[in-house]
């Protein structure tokens, strides 16, 4: 029998402990990264991706709206975590807990494959949420940040937060991963998401013309998406946008 952890002792019950753990993990990671990128943006690091906030948009209200919705998103993520672990559903996923249970090198490869698979699933969900039936019900909350800050990375309607979290759950059912690989994947994912909303660009100006850079998503591209409500639906990479014709012509 596995000995109880400190969290199990403080928070008995199969649901409460994984819920609190999920909220603390997702919330702390998001907050630390968002604060860091927001601070760098305020200090002028990188290049601005646009000129100014929309007319009449109060910065303080803007931030409170993003952080408020992000708090709700973290609670949804915590509930999904509690459902997976508290109900025993996690036992039916491909998650494995012994590092020697997979070939050498699979740990790193699984992180890369998770990013590639997540990007494809995210692109499909993102395009779907921009359809008329779902945009106002799910995605409009996120797009109220016409000029997003780093805190907009988790600024979702609860239904979108649930859909976003279920993408990761789907990956766990098809891709064998160690919990530490899952942690690495989600940390990279959150960092890229926060960077994409921070309003500053750290890549070179001609990055979209570079043989490698043209396939990497940037803060500039995502700022264009928020400003126009179209094009550039990918999260990490640009290949789905390029292959399916959803790239701004100026950035092809």
VEXLUM-138602 format. One record per residue (C-alpha): x, y, z. Coordinates in steps of 0.05 Angstrom, whole numbers, padded with zeros to 5 digits, always signed. Example, Ala and Ser with C-alpha at 12.3 -4.5 7.8 and 13.67 -1.06 7.14 Angstrom:
BEGIN
+00246-00090+00156 +00273-00021+00143 
***
This chain:
BEGIN
+00000+00000+00000 +00026+00069-00018 +00036+00112+00044 -00008+00175+00048 +00024+00240+00026 +00021+00304+00066 -00034+00329+00019 -00074+00266+00032 -00067+00277+00107 -00088+00350+00104 -00143+00340+00053 -00173+00271+00061 -00219+00244+00007 -00209+00221-00064 -00234+00285-00098 -00212+00343-00055 -00137+00329-00054 -00128+00324-00130 -00173+00385-00139 -00131+00428-00092 -00067+00400-00122 -00091+00417-00193 -00112+00487-00173 -00045+00500-00139 -00004+00471-00196 -00041+00504-00254 -00053+00569-00217 +00018+00578-00192 +00050+00561-00259 +00004+00608-00296 +00012+00665-00247 +00088+00661-00243 +00095+00660-00319 +00043+00714-00331 +00074+00760-00279 +00143+00749-00309 +00122+00762-00381 +00077+00820-00361 +00135+00851-00322 +00182+00844-00382 +00130+00875-00427 +00120+00934-00380 +00195+00945-00379 +00198+00948-00454 +00232+00882-00469 +00222+00858-00540 +00184+00896-00594 +00111+00918-00586 +00064+00878-00630 +00014+00935-00635 +00007+01008-00617 -00043+01018-00560 -00102+00991-00522 -00169+01000-00558 -00202+01067-00547 -00239+01069-00480 -00205+01006-00453 -00182+01018-00382 -00118+00980-00366 -00138+00963-00295 -00206+00937-00316 -00173+00900-00373 -00126+00864-00325 -00181+00849-00274 -00224+00818-00328 -00168+00773-00353 -00146+00751-00284 -00217+00740-00261 -00233+00694-00319 -00166+00660-00310 -00184+00644-00238 -00247+00609-00263 -00205+00571-00314 -00158+00546-00260 -00218+00520-00220 -00243+00482-00281 -00174+00452-00292 -00174+00431-00219 -00242+00398-00227 -00218+00359-00287 -00156+00337-00248 -00200+00316-00190 -00244+00276-00237 -00185+00240-00269 -00150+00221-00205 -00208+00220-00155 -00252+00172-00195 -00196+00126-00217 -00205+00145-00290 -00130+00159-00293 -00117+00083-00290 -00149+00076-00359 -00102+00127-00391 -00033+00114-00420 +00001+00147-00361 +00057+00104-00332 +00094+00116-00267 +00160+00078-00274 +00213+00111-00317 +00240+00042-00338 +00171+00022-00364 +00186+00056-00431 +00248+00054-00477 +00304+00103-00465 +00291+00168-00501 +00215+00160-00500 +00209+00210-00443 +00235+00267-00486 +00201+00242-00549 +00134+00237-00514 +00138+00311-00496 +00151+00330-00569 +00096+00285-00594 +00048+00314-00542 +00062+00384-00568 +00051+00363-00640 -00013+00326-00624 -00039+00381-00579 -00026+00433-00633 -00069+00393-00682 -00125+00384-00632 -00121+00457-00611 -00124+00482-00683 -00187+00441-00696 -00220+00465-00631 -00200+00537-00644 -00228+00537-00714 -00292+00505-00688 -00299+00558-00633 -00296+00612-00687 -00359+00585-00720 -00422+00625-00707 -00457+00575-00662 -00399+00570-00613 -00363+00637-00616 -00409+00676-00570 -00422+00617-00525 -00350+00596-00515 -00296+00639-00546 -00320+00711-00541 -00296+00717-00469 -00225+00705-00492 -00231+00753-00550 -00255+00810-00506 -00180+00820-00499 -00171+00854-00566 -00102+00872-00543 -00086+00817-00494 -00035+00817-00439 +00003+00756-00413 -00055+00745-00364 -00103+00731-00422 -00070+00662-00433 -00123+00632-00386 -00178+00683-00396 -00232+00633-00419 -00306+00622-00412 -00316+00559-00368 -00339+00519-00428 -00276+00537-00466 -00234+00521-00405 -00266+00452-00402 -00256+00440-00476 -00183+00461-00471 -00170+00414-00412 -00203+00356-00447 -00153+00362-00504 -00098+00343-00455 -00141+00287-00426 -00150+00259-00497 -00075+00259-00507 -00066+00218-00443 -00112+00165-00471 -00071+00155-00535 +00001+00174-00517 +00041+00138-00463 +00072+00191-00417 +00107+00193-00350 +00077+00244-00301 +00142+00284-00305 +00138+00285-00381 +00066+00309-00375 +00090+00363-00327 +00144+00384-00376 +00094+00386-00435 +00044+00428-00397 +00098+00475-00371 +00123+00487-00442 +00051+00494-00466 +00035+00546-00413 +00098+00586-00427 +00084+00589-00502 +00012+00608-00488 +00032+00664-00441 +00085+00689-00489 +00034+00689-00546 -00010+00738-00508 +00043+00782-00476 +00041+00837-00529 +00116+00836-00542 +00157+00800-00595 +00224+00768-00578 +00239+00735-00644 +00276+00773-00700 +00232+00817-00745 +00241+00771-00805 +00230+00707-00765 +00170+00688-00808 +00216+00683-00868 +00268+00639-00834 +00267+00566-00858 +00253+00543-00787 +00220+00605-00759 +00164+00605-00812 +00137+00542-00778 +00139+00570-00707 +00080+00610-00679 +00095+00678-00650 +00066+00732-00606 +00060+00776-00669 +00016+00725-00704 -00029+00714-00644 -00036+00789-00634 -00060+00793-00706 -00111+00739-00690 -00138+00777-00629 -00140+00843-00667 -00177+00816-00728 -00213+00754-00702 -00187+00712-00759 -00125+00675-00784 -00070+00642-00744 -00108+00591-00704 -00048+00548-00685 -00016+00546-00617 +00056+00524-00625 +00067+00517-00699 +00042+00549-00763 +00037+00488-00809 -00038+00477-00800 -00051+00550-00815 -00006+00547-00877 -00034+00480-00901 -00107+00500-00891 -00103+00572-00915 -00114+00609-00850 -00050+00651-00851 -00048+00727-00859 -00023+00738-00931 +00029+00788-00905 +00060+00733-00862 +00063+00676-00913 
***
